[in-house]
Amino acid sequence: MSDLAARLRAIHERVERLVKERDDLRGKVTSLQTAAREHQHEAGVLQARITELERENEVLRTSAVTQRGDRQREAKQQIDELVNEIDRCLALLNG
């Protein structure tokens, strides 16, 4: 009879461990889901920023055609900065 009681205790302890493990995993799933939602939001914000920068870039490109001398160099520099910012945003989205 004590063998049966020992086996039942062992099963009970295993069930308790499995329930605790399940609860821990549920907590991890919840935190991962929260992190995923935050990353999706951040990706949306970054995508909106990319779109805005691309529009600005297009405006700068069209205005650069009409500019001469120093103004043209400044516009090109601004375009380069915007392109670099777009690249950084894309890297964050892909990262």
N, C-alpha and C positions, 0 to 999 in steps of 0.2 A: 504494500500500500504506500509506503514512503517513496518508493520509486515513482509511482504515479503522481504523488504530490510534488516531487522534485521536478518531474517533467512538466506538470502544470505551472509551477512557479517559473520555470525556464521559459515556457511559452508566454506566460504573462509578462515577464520582463522583456522579452523580444517584442511583444506587441507594444509595450510602453515605449521602447526605443524607436520603433517604427512610427508611432504616433508623433513622438517628439521630432523625429527627422522630417516627417510630413509637414508639421507646423513650421519648422525652420525653412523648409523649401518653399512653402507658401509665402513666408515673409520675404524671401529672396526674390520670388517671382513678382511680388508686389513692388518691391524697390526697383527691380529691373524694368517693370512696366512704366513706373513713374519716370525713370531715367530715359526710357525710349520716347515717352511723350515730350519730355523736355528737349530732347535732341531733335525731334520732329519740329517742334516750335522754333527752335534755333535755326534749323535748316530752312524753314519758311521765311524767317526774318532775313537770313543771309541771301536767300534767293531773291527776295524783294529788293534788297540792297544791290545785288548784282544787276537786276533789271534797271534800277535807277541809275547806276553807274554806267551801264551800257547806253542809256539814253543821253546822259551827260557827255559820254564819250563821242557819241554821234554828233551832238551839237558842236562839240569842240572840233571835231574833224571837219565839219562843213564850214565852221567859222574860220578855221585855219587856212582854208583855201583862199579866203578874201583878205587875209592879213599879210603884211610884208615885214621883213627885217626882224627886229627884236620881238615884236608882237607874235610873229610866227614861231619863233623859237620858244617863247613862253607857252604858247598853246601846245606845242609838241611836248614840252616838259609836263604840262598838266595832263595831257593824254597819257604819257608814259606812267605818271603817278596813278592815274585811274586804272590803267591796265594792270599795274602791279597790285592795286587794291582788289581788283576783280580776281586776279590769280590767287591772292591770299584767301579771298572768300571761297573760291572753288576748292582750294586745298582744305579749308575747314569743312566744307561740305563732304568732300571725299575722304576726309580723315577719320 
